[in-house]
Amino acid sequence: MKKAFIFGFVLLLFAALLPAQTWLTGSVDDALAKAKAQGKLLLLDFFASSG
């Protein structure tokens, strides 16, 4: 139990020290061009609601 507490504390400390993620808004084409220029992958997050 003590190991789990220490692991959780270290994990929270590590997460607090990481820089905040910057989210892009705009067109998918702009985001894709920026990702290609930086050599990164592009993650698209979307949802739909029915109701």
PDB file with SEQRES, HELIX, SHEET and CRYST1 records, atoms N, CA, C and O in Angstrom:
SEQRES   1 A   51  MET LYS LYS ALA PHE ILE PHE GLY PHE VAL LEU LEU LEU          
SEQRES   2 A   51  PHE ALA ALA LEU LEU PRO ALA GLN THR TRP LEU THR GLY          
SEQRES   3 A   51  SER VAL ASP ASP ALA LEU ALA LYS ALA LYS ALA GLN GLY          
SEQRES   4 A   51  LYS LEU LEU LEU LEU ASP PHE PHE ALA SER SER GLY              
HELIX    1 AA1 LYS A    2  LEU A   17  1                                  16    
HELIX    2 AA2 VAL A   28  GLN A   38  1                                  11    
CRYST1    1.000    1.000    1.000  90.00  90.00  90.00 P 1           1          
ATOM      1  N   MET A   1       0.823  -1.189   0.000  1.00  0.00           N  
ATOM      2  CA  MET A   1       0.000   0.000   0.000  1.00  0.00           C  
ATOM      3  C   MET A   1       0.874   1.263   0.000  1.00  0.00           C  
ATOM      4  O   MET A   1       0.560   2.257  -0.655  1.00  0.00           O  
ATOM      5  N   LYS A   2       1.968   1.192   0.748  1.00  0.00           N  
ATOM      6  CA  LYS A   2       2.865   2.334   0.815  1.00  0.00           C  
ATOM      7  C   LYS A   2       3.525   2.588  -0.535  1.00  0.00           C  
ATOM      8  O   LYS A   2       3.724   3.739  -0.921  1.00  0.00           O  
ATOM      9  N   LYS A   3       3.864   1.526  -1.251  1.00  0.00           N  
ATOM     10  CA  LYS A   3       4.470   1.670  -2.569  1.00  0.00           C  
ATOM     11  C   LYS A   3       3.491   2.309  -3.550  1.00  0.00           C  
ATOM     12  O   LYS A   3       3.885   3.137  -4.371  1.00  0.00           O  
ATOM     13  N   ALA A   4       2.223   1.931  -3.467  1.00  0.00           N  
ATOM     14  CA  ALA A   4       1.206   2.497  -4.356  1.00  0.00           C  
ATOM     15  C   ALA A   4       1.028   3.990  -4.081  1.00  0.00           C  
ATOM     16  O   ALA A   4       0.862   4.778  -5.012  1.00  0.00           O  
ATOM     17  N   PHE A   5       1.063   4.373  -2.826  1.00  0.00           N  
ATOM     18  CA  PHE A   5       0.936   5.783  -2.470  1.00  0.00           C  
ATOM     19  C   PHE A   5       2.120   6.593  -3.004  1.00  0.00           C  
ATOM     20  O   PHE A   5       1.939   7.677  -3.557  1.00  0.00           O  
ATOM     21  N   ILE A   6       3.315   6.065  -2.835  1.00  0.00           N  
ATOM     22  CA  ILE A   6       4.518   6.759  -3.317  1.00  0.00           C  
ATOM     23  C   ILE A   6       4.486   6.850  -4.843  1.00  0.00           C  
ATOM     24  O   ILE A   6       4.820   7.892  -5.406  1.00  0.00           O  
ATOM     25  N   PHE A   7       4.089   5.771  -5.513  1.00  0.00           N  
ATOM     26  CA  PHE A   7       3.994   5.784  -6.963  1.00  0.00           C  
ATOM     27  C   PHE A   7       2.976   6.830  -7.425  1.00  0.00           C  
ATOM     28  O   PHE A   7       3.245   7.579  -8.364  1.00  0.00           O  
ATOM     29  N   GLY A   8       1.828   6.885  -6.784  1.00  0.00           N  
ATOM     30  CA  GLY A   8       0.816   7.872  -7.139  1.00  0.00           C  
ATOM     31  C   GLY A   8       1.296   9.294  -6.912  1.00  0.00           C  
ATOM     32  O   GLY A   8       1.031  10.179  -7.724  1.00  0.00           O  
ATOM     33  N   PHE A   9       1.995   9.514  -5.822  1.00  0.00           N  
ATOM     34  CA  PHE A   9       2.520  10.843  -5.523  1.00  0.00           C  
ATOM     35  C   PHE A   9       3.546  11.273  -6.562  1.00  0.00           C  
ATOM     36  O   PHE A   9       3.520  12.410  -7.031  1.00  0.00           O  
ATOM     37  N   VAL A  10       4.448  10.367  -6.922  1.00  0.00           N  
ATOM     38  CA  VAL A  10       5.465  10.680  -7.930  1.00  0.00           C  
ATOM     39  C   VAL A  10       4.799  10.940  -9.284  1.00  0.00           C  
ATOM     40  O   VAL A  10       5.205  11.847 -10.011  1.00  0.00           O  
ATOM     41  N   LEU A  11       3.790  10.156  -9.620  1.00  0.00           N  
ATOM     42  CA  LEU A  11       3.072  10.345 -10.875  1.00  0.00           C  
ATOM     43  C   LEU A  11       2.382  11.707 -10.926  1.00  0.00           C  
ATOM     44  O   LEU A  11       2.437  12.388 -11.950  1.00  0.00           O  
ATOM     45  N   LEU A  12       1.745  12.104  -9.851  1.00  0.00           N  
ATOM     46  CA  LEU A  12       1.096  13.415  -9.797  1.00  0.00           C  
ATOM     47  C   LEU A  12       2.119  14.546  -9.848  1.00  0.00           C  
ATOM     48  O   LEU A  12       1.882  15.571 -10.487  1.00  0.00           O  
ATOM     49  N   LEU A  13       3.226  14.368  -9.194  1.00  0.00           N  
ATOM     50  CA  LEU A  13       4.281  15.377  -9.219  1.00  0.00           C  
ATOM     51  C   LEU A  13       4.837  15.530 -10.626  1.00  0.00           C  
ATOM     52  O   LEU A  13       5.056  16.648 -11.093  1.00  0.00           O  
ATOM     53  N   PHE A  14       5.064  14.419 -11.297  1.00  0.00           N  
ATOM     54  CA  PHE A  14       5.568  14.448 -12.663  1.00  0.00           C  
ATOM     55  C   PHE A  14       4.571  15.130 -13.595  1.00  0.00           C  
ATOM     56  O   PHE A  14       4.967  15.934 -14.439  1.00  0.00           O  
ATOM     57  N   ALA A  15       3.285  14.820 -13.453  1.00  0.00           N  
ATOM     58  CA  ALA A  15       2.255  15.426 -14.299  1.00  0.00           C  
ATOM     59  C   ALA A  15       2.140  16.932 -14.049  1.00  0.00           C  
ATOM     60  O   ALA A  15       1.846  17.691 -14.972  1.00  0.00           O  
ATOM     61  N   ALA A  16       2.364  17.358 -12.836  1.00  0.00           N  
ATOM     62  CA  ALA A  16       2.269  18.783 -12.517  1.00  0.00           C  
ATOM     63  C   ALA A  16       3.431  19.571 -13.109  1.00  0.00           C  
ATOM     64  O   ALA A  16       3.296  20.763 -13.384  1.00  0.00           O  
ATOM     65  N   LEU A  17       4.558  18.919 -13.304  1.00  0.00           N  
ATOM     66  CA  LEU A  17       5.728  19.607 -13.821  1.00  0.00           C  
ATOM     67  C   LEU A  17       5.787  19.649 -15.339  1.00  0.00           C  
ATOM     68  O   LEU A  17       6.585  20.398 -15.903  1.00  0.00           O  
ATOM     69  N   LEU A  18       4.963  18.865 -16.006  1.00  0.00           N  
ATOM     70  CA  LEU A  18       4.954  18.857 -17.463  1.00  0.00           C  
ATOM     71  C   LEU A  18       4.296  20.133 -17.991  1.00  0.00           C  
ATOM     72  O   LEU A  18       3.364  20.648 -17.372  1.00  0.00           O  
ATOM     73  N   PRO A  19       4.762  20.635 -19.104  1.00  0.00           N  
ATOM     74  CA  PRO A  19       4.117  21.821 -19.668  1.00  0.00           C  
ATOM     75  C   PRO A  19       2.721  21.484 -20.181  1.00  0.00           C  
ATOM     76  O   PRO A  19       2.440  20.345 -20.553  1.00  0.00           O  
ATOM     77  N   ALA A  20       1.866  22.477 -20.194  1.00  0.00           N  
ATOM     78  CA  ALA A  20       0.486  22.281 -20.644  1.00  0.00           C  
ATOM     79  C   ALA A  20       0.459  22.013 -22.147  1.00  0.00           C  
ATOM     80  O   ALA A  20       1.264  22.555 -22.904  1.00  0.00           O  
ATOM     81  N   GLN A  21      -0.462  21.183 -22.555  1.00  0.00           N  
ATOM     82  CA  GLN A  21      -0.631  20.860 -23.971  1.00  0.00           C  
ATOM     83  C   GLN A  21      -1.349  22.007 -24.670  1.00  0.00           C  
ATOM     84  O   GLN A  21      -2.309  22.560 -24.135  1.00  0.00           O  
ATOM     85  N   THR A  22      -0.890  22.362 -25.853  1.00  0.00           N  
ATOM     86  CA  THR A  22      -1.512  23.424 -26.626  1.00  0.00           C  
ATOM     87  C   THR A  22      -2.423  22.794 -27.672  1.00  0.00           C  
ATOM     88  O   THR A  22      -1.980  21.975 -28.477  1.00  0.00           O  
ATOM     89  N   TRP A  23      -3.691  23.176 -27.659  1.00  0.00           N  
ATOM     90  CA  TRP A  23      -4.658  22.656 -28.608  1.00  0.00           C  
ATOM     91  C   TRP A  23      -4.820  23.640 -29.745  1.00  0.00           C  
ATOM     92  O   TRP A  23      -4.888  24.850 -29.525  1.00  0.00           O  
ATOM     93  N   LEU A  24      -4.881  23.130 -30.942  1.00  0.00           N  
ATOM     94  CA  LEU A  24      -5.072  23.967 -32.120  1.00  0.00           C  
ATOM     95  C   LEU A  24      -6.548  24.031 -32.480  1.00  0.00           C  
ATOM     96  O   LEU A  24      -7.280  23.056 -32.309  1.00  0.00           O  
ATOM     97  N   THR A  25      -6.970  25.154 -32.966  1.00  0.00           N  
ATOM     98  CA  THR A  25      -8.316  25.290 -33.510  1.00  0.00           C  
ATOM     99  C   THR A  25      -8.172  25.769 -34.941  1.00  0.00           C  
ATOM    100  O   THR A  25      -7.186  26.420 -35.286  1.00  0.00           O  
ATOM    101  N   GLY A  26      -9.117  25.459 -35.750  1.00  0.00           N  
ATOM    102  CA  GLY A  26      -9.063  25.851 -37.143  1.00  0.00           C  
ATOM    103  C   GLY A  26      -9.290  24.662 -38.041  1.00  0.00           C  
ATOM    104  O   GLY A  26      -9.901  23.672 -37.638  1.00  0.00           O  
ATOM    105  N   SER A  27      -8.797  24.759 -39.260  1.00  0.00           N  
ATOM    106  CA  SER A  27      -9.058  23.709 -40.232  1.00  0.00           C  
ATOM    107  C   SER A  27      -8.099  22.531 -40.044  1.00  0.00           C  
ATOM    108  O   SER A  27      -7.011  22.671 -39.486  1.00  0.00           O  
ATOM    109  N   VAL A  28      -8.535  21.382 -40.522  1.00  0.00           N  
ATOM    110  CA  VAL A  28      -7.718  20.178 -40.460  1.00  0.00           C  
ATOM    111  C   VAL A  28      -6.496  20.330 -41.362  1.00  0.00           C  
ATOM    112  O   VAL A  28      -5.414  19.845 -41.032  1.00  0.00           O  
ATOM    113  N   ASP A  29      -6.668  21.000 -42.494  1.00  0.00           N  
ATOM    114  CA  ASP A  29      -5.552  21.200 -43.413  1.00  0.00           C  
ATOM    115  C   ASP A  29      -4.429  22.015 -42.771  1.00  0.00           C  
ATOM    116  O   ASP A  29      -3.252  21.709 -42.959  1.00  0.00           O  
ATOM    117  N   ASP A  30      -4.794  23.050 -42.012  1.00  0.00           N  
ATOM    118  CA  ASP A  30      -3.784  23.851 -41.316  1.00  0.00           C  
ATOM    119  C   ASP A  30      -3.045  23.016 -40.265  1.00  0.00           C  
ATOM    120  O   ASP A  30      -1.823  23.098 -40.138  1.00  0.00           O  
ATOM    121  N   ALA A  31      -3.804  22.217 -39.517  1.00  0.00           N  
ATOM    122  CA  ALA A  31      -3.200  21.380 -38.480  1.00  0.00           C  
ATOM    123  C   ALA A  31      -2.294  20.317 -39.104  1.00  0.00           C  
ATOM    124  O   ALA A  31      -1.226  20.025 -38.567  1.00  0.00           O  
ATOM    125  N   LEU A  32      -2.709  19.743 -40.221  1.00  0.00           N  
ATOM    126  CA  LEU A  32      -1.902  18.741 -40.894  1.00  0.00           C  
ATOM    127  C   LEU A  32      -0.604  19.344 -41.428  1.00  0.00           C  
ATOM    128  O   LEU A  32       0.455  18.722 -41.339  1.00  0.00           O  
ATOM    129  N   ALA A  33      -0.684  20.544 -41.978  1.00  0.00           N  
ATOM    130  CA  ALA A  33       0.516  21.215 -42.479  1.00  0.00           C  
ATOM    131  C   ALA A  33       1.491  21.515 -41.339  1.00  0.00           C  
ATOM    132  O   ALA A  33       2.702  21.354 -41.492  1.00  0.00           O  
ATOM    133  N   LYS A  34       0.963  21.945 -40.212  1.00  0.00           N  
ATOM    134  CA  LYS A  34       1.830  22.235 -39.067  1.00  0.00           C  
ATOM    135  C   LYS A  34       2.470  20.958 -38.526  1.00  0.00           C  
ATOM    136  O   LYS A  34       3.646  20.959 -38.162  1.00  0.00           O  
ATOM    137  N   ALA A  35       1.706  19.876 -38.472  1.00  0.00           N  
ATOM    138  CA  ALA A  35       2.239  18.604 -37.990  1.00  0.00           C  
ATOM    139  C   ALA A  35       3.332  18.085 -38.921  1.00  0.00           C  
ATOM    140  O   ALA A  35       4.355  17.584 -38.454  1.00  0.00           O  
ATOM    141  N   LYS A  36       3.128  18.198 -40.219  1.00  0.00           N  
ATOM    142  CA  LYS A  36       4.143  17.755 -41.171  1.00  0.00           C  
ATOM    143  C   LYS A  36       5.407  18.599 -41.042  1.00  0.00           C  
ATOM    144  O   LYS A  36       6.515  18.072 -41.133  1.00  0.00           O  
ATOM    145  N   ALA A  37       5.251  19.896 -40.833  1.00  0.00           N  
ATOM    146  CA  ALA A  37       6.411  20.780 -40.702  1.00  0.00           C  
ATOM    147  C   ALA A  37       7.226  20.447 -39.454  1.00  0.00           C  
ATOM    148  O   ALA A  37       8.447  20.601 -39.447  1.00  0.00           O  
ATOM    149  N   GLN A  38       6.549  19.989 -38.398  1.00  0.00           N  
ATOM    150  CA  GLN A  38       7.238  19.663 -37.153  1.00  0.00           C  
ATOM    151  C   GLN A  38       7.629  18.188 -37.063  1.00  0.00           C  
ATOM    152  O   GLN A  38       8.292  17.775 -36.113  1.00  0.00           O  
ATOM    153  N   GLY A  39       7.217  17.401 -38.052  1.00  0.00           N  
ATOM    154  CA  GLY A  39       7.528  15.971 -38.035  1.00  0.00           C  
ATOM    155  C   GLY A  39       6.762  15.217 -36.973  1.00  0.00           C  
ATOM    156  O   GLY A  39       7.281  14.264 -36.392  1.00  0.00           O  
ATOM    157  N   LYS A  40       5.533  15.628 -36.710  1.00  0.00           N  
ATOM    158  CA  LYS A  40       4.721  15.006 -35.662  1.00  0.00           C  
ATOM    159  C   LYS A  40       3.485  14.371 -36.272  1.00  0.00           C  
ATOM    160  O   LYS A  40       3.124  14.636 -37.419  1.00  0.00           O  
ATOM    161  N   LEU A  41       2.844  13.522 -35.470  1.00  0.00           N  
ATOM    162  CA  LEU A  41       1.585  12.919 -35.869  1.00  0.00           C  
ATOM    163  C   LEU A  41       0.443  13.877 -35.542  1.00  0.00           C  
ATOM    164  O   LEU A  41       0.596  14.791 -34.731  1.00  0.00           O  
ATOM    165  N   LEU A  42      -0.682  13.659 -36.173  1.00  0.00           N  
ATOM    166  CA  LEU A  42      -1.859  14.500 -35.948  1.00  0.00           C  
ATOM    167  C   LEU A  42      -2.947  13.658 -35.309  1.00  0.00           C  
ATOM    168  O   LEU A  42      -3.316  12.609 -35.837  1.00  0.00           O  
ATOM    169  N   LEU A  43      -3.460  14.108 -34.183  1.00  0.00           N  
ATOM    170  CA  LEU A  43      -4.551  13.442 -33.493  1.00  0.00           C  
ATOM    171  C   LEU A  43      -5.813  14.260 -33.694  1.00  0.00           C  
ATOM    172  O   LEU A  43      -5.863  15.435 -33.329  1.00  0.00           O  
ATOM    173  N   LEU A  44      -6.830  13.645 -34.272  1.00  0.00           N  
ATOM    174  CA  LEU A  44      -8.112  14.304 -34.453  1.00  0.00           C  
ATOM    175  C   LEU A  44      -9.065  13.790 -33.383  1.00  0.00           C  
ATOM    176  O   LEU A  44      -9.225  12.581 -33.220  1.00  0.00           O  
ATOM    177  N   ASP A  45      -9.683  14.681 -32.672  1.00  0.00           N  
ATOM    178  CA  ASP A  45     -10.624  14.330 -31.624  1.00  0.00           C  
ATOM    179  C   ASP A  45     -11.948  14.984 -31.951  1.00  0.00           C  
ATOM    180  O   ASP A  45     -12.031  16.209 -32.038  1.00  0.00           O  
ATOM    181  N   PHE A  46     -12.978  14.188 -32.131  1.00  0.00           N  
ATOM    182  CA  PHE A  46     -14.285  14.729 -32.433  1.00  0.00           C  
ATOM    183  C   PHE A  46     -15.346  13.819 -31.827  1.00  0.00           C  
ATOM    184  O   PHE A  46     -15.066  12.676 -31.464  1.00  0.00           O  
ATOM    185  N   PHE A  47     -16.559  14.334 -31.723  1.00  0.00           N  
ATOM    186  CA  PHE A  47     -17.658  13.545 -31.201  1.00  0.00           C  
ATOM    187  C   PHE A  47     -18.955  14.013 -31.845  1.00  0.00           C  
ATOM    188  O   PHE A  47     -19.024  15.094 -32.429  1.00  0.00           O  
ATOM    189  N   ALA A  48     -19.944  13.208 -31.731  1.00  0.00           N  
ATOM    190  CA  ALA A  48     -21.278  13.540 -32.220  1.00  0.00           C  
ATOM    191  C   ALA A  48     -22.279  13.156 -31.151  1.00  0.00           C  
ATOM    192  O   ALA A  48     -22.079  12.192 -30.411  1.00  0.00           O  
ATOM    193  N   SER A  49     -23.332  13.900 -31.078  1.00  0.00           N  
ATOM    194  CA  SER A  49     -24.373  13.566 -30.114  1.00  0.00           C  
ATOM    195  C   SER A  49     -25.686  13.328 -30.868  1.00  0.00           C  
ATOM    196  O   SER A  49     -25.999  14.020 -31.836  1.00  0.00           O  
ATOM    197  N   SER A  50     -26.406  12.382 -30.420  1.00  0.00           N  
ATOM    198  CA  SER A  50     -27.714  12.119 -31.027  1.00  0.00           C  
ATOM    199  C   SER A  50     -28.779  12.399 -29.978  1.00  0.00           C  
ATOM    200  O   SER A  50     -28.745  11.885 -28.860  1.00  0.00           O  
ATOM    201  N   GLY A  51     -29.686  13.199 -30.369  1.00  0.00           N  
ATOM    202  CA  GLY A  51     -30.712  13.465 -29.373  1.00  0.00           C  
ATOM    203  C   GLY A  51     -31.506  14.631 -29.643  1.00  0.00           C  
ATOM    204  O   GLY A  51     -32.406  14.958 -28.870  1.00  0.00           O  
TER     205      GLY A  51                                                      
END                                                                             
